[in-house]
Amino acid sequence: MAKTNELDSTVINIISIGTDITGDIKSTGDIRIDGSLTGNLNTKGKVVIGPTGKINGEVICKNSEISGIIEGRIVVGQLLNLKASSKIFGDIETLKLSIEPGAVFSGTCKMSENSNNGGAPLYKEGAEKQAK
């Protein structure tokens, strides 16, 4: 019999275009942002920032695909994929990095072969403090 108290990690949360959120987001599922987030984002899943998406804050996740803008630090446990339209103004920490021609990145990049849950402190209380 399946456990009923476990959360489904296949859930996709969508912040659609025209939506502005101020505050921190913590999740266990995947997140797609086409709107705007002013605050930190911490998830065990994948983060997709669409071409109209913008985050002003720290992002901690397992995988990420960026087509929009991030102003702040991003920590990715496995693969960070920067599309041609992406703009990152902040530091990057990741295990693997893919950058398409045309992507803009201003900051430092730290790639680590060490893997603790994929390389990033994922979704723990105080993870923001650990990542700093």
Residue pairs with C-beta under 8 A, 6 or more apart in sequence:
7 28
7 29
8 29
9 28
9 29
9 44
9 45
10 29
10 30
11 28
11 29
11 30
12 29
12 30
12 31
12 32
13 27
13 29
13 30
13 31
13 32
14 31
14 32
14 34
15 21
15 31
15 32
15 33
15 34
15 35
15 36
15 37
15 53
16 34
16 35
17 34
17 35
17 50
17 52
18 35
19 34
19 35
19 36
20 35
20 36
20 37
20 38
21 35
21 36
21 37
21 38
21 39
22 37
22 38
22 39
23 38
23 39
24 39
24 40
24 41
24 42
24 57
24 128
25 31
25 37
25 39
25 40
25 41
25 42
25 43
26 42
26 43
26 123
27 42
27 43
27 44
27 45
27 123
28 43
28 44
28 45
28 123
29 43
29 44
29 45
30 43
30 45
30 46
30 47
30 48
31 41
31 43
31 45
31 46
31 47
31 48
31 61
32 47
32 48
32 49
32 50
32 53
33 41
33 47
33 48
33 49
33 50
33 53
33 54
33 55
33 68
34 50
34 51
34 52
34 53
34 68
35 52
35 53
35 54
36 53
36 54
36 55
36 56
37 54
37 55
37 56
37 57
38 55
38 56
38 57
39 56
39 57
40 57
40 58
40 59
40 60
40 72
40 128
41 47
41 55
41 57
41 58
41 59
41 60
41 61
42 59
42 60
42 61
42 122
42 123
42 127
42 128
43 60
43 61
43 62
43 122
43 123
44 61
44 62
44 122
44 123
45 61
45 62
45 63
46 61
46 62
46 63
46 64
46 65
47 59
47 61
47 63
47 64
47 65
48 64
48 65
48 66
48 67
49 55
49 64
49 65
49 66
49 67
49 68
49 69
49 70
49 86
50 67
50 68
51 67
51 68
51 85
52 68
53 67
53 68
53 69
54 68
54 69
54 70
54 71
55 68
55 69
55 70
55 71
55 72
56 71
56 72
57 71
57 72
58 72
58 73
58 74
58 75
58 128
58 131
59 70
59 72
59 73
59 74
59 75
59 76
60 74
60 75
60 120
60 121
60 122
60 123
60 127
60 128
60 131
61 75
61 76
61 77
61 120
61 122
62 76
62 77
62 78
62 118
62 120
62 122
63 76
63 77
63 78
63 79
63 80
63 81
64 74
64 76
64 79
64 80
64 81
65 81
65 83
66 74
66 80
66 81
66 82
66 83
66 86
66 88
67 83
67 85
67 86
68 85
68 86
68 87
69 86
69 87
69 88
69 89
70 86
70 87
70 88
70 89
70 90
71 89
71 90
72 89
72 90
73 90
73 91
73 92
73 93
73 131
74 80
74 88
74 90
74 91
74 92
74 93
74 94
75 93
75 94
75 120
75 121
75 131
76 92
76 93
76 94
76 95
76 119
76 120
77 94
77 95
77 115
77 117
77 118
77 119
77 120
77 122
78 94
78 95
78 96
78 118
78 119
79 94
79 95
79 96
79 97
79 98
80 92
80 94
80 96
80 97
80 98
81 98
82 88
82 97
82 98
82 99
82 100
82 103
82 105
83 100
83 103
84 100
84 101
84 102
84 103
85 102
85 103
86 100
86 103
86 104
87 103
87 104
87 105
88 103
88 104
88 105
88 106
88 107
89 106
89 107
90 106
90 107
91 107
91 108
91 109
91 110
92 105
92 107
92 108
92 109
92 110
93 109
93 110
93 111
93 112
93 119
93 120
93 131
94 109
94 110
94 111
94 112
94 119
94 120
95 111
95 112
95 113
95 115
95 118
95 119
96 111
97 109
97 111
99 105
112 119
120 131
121 127
121 130
121 131
124 130
